[in-house]
Each structure stands twice: as C-alpha cells, then as structure tokens.
C-alpha cells in the first residue's frame, strides 16, 4: 500500500512547529514530516506532505493522518479537500 497525506495549515505568526504524521492502527508511525520555526512564521498557508509504504498490511488495518501545530490556539485546515487529504492506494 502507498499512504499519502497532506495537511494545509493557515498562516499564523504563533508557534514554531507544523507537523503531519501517518499512523497505522492508531499507533505505529509510518511517516513524520515536520516544519520548524524558520519555515512556519508568516501570513501564508503552509502545506505539508508525508508518504509511506506498507507491505505488511492485513484486513482490518486502518490508517490515519494526524496534524500538530503549536501556535498557541486552534488553527483550521487550509484549502478544503484539495489542501488537506489522505489517500491510500493498493499497489499490485
């Protein structure tokens, strides 16, 4: 399987970290992508992508994408469905 996700964070001058994590079955971290202080400050949207491959999947497994930010307040996702998404593709 190929698991690919993107989270769009709106611009915010607070905080130093924006992060996207792909997990399997609520625990195992398959991928982690983090942007830190120099790249997150400002008024423009930030889009972070992560991709993972899992060749040991089984029926009943599930995948999730988790976003993290430390702006000091709630941030909505940016860009709607085209800016924030999770795609799982079975590769033969």
Secondary structure, DSSP 8 states (H G I E B T S, - for coil): -EEEEEEEE---SS-S-EEEEEEETTTEEEEEEEE-HHHH-SSS-EEEEEEEE-SS--TT--EEEEEEE-SSS---BSSHHHHSEEEEE---
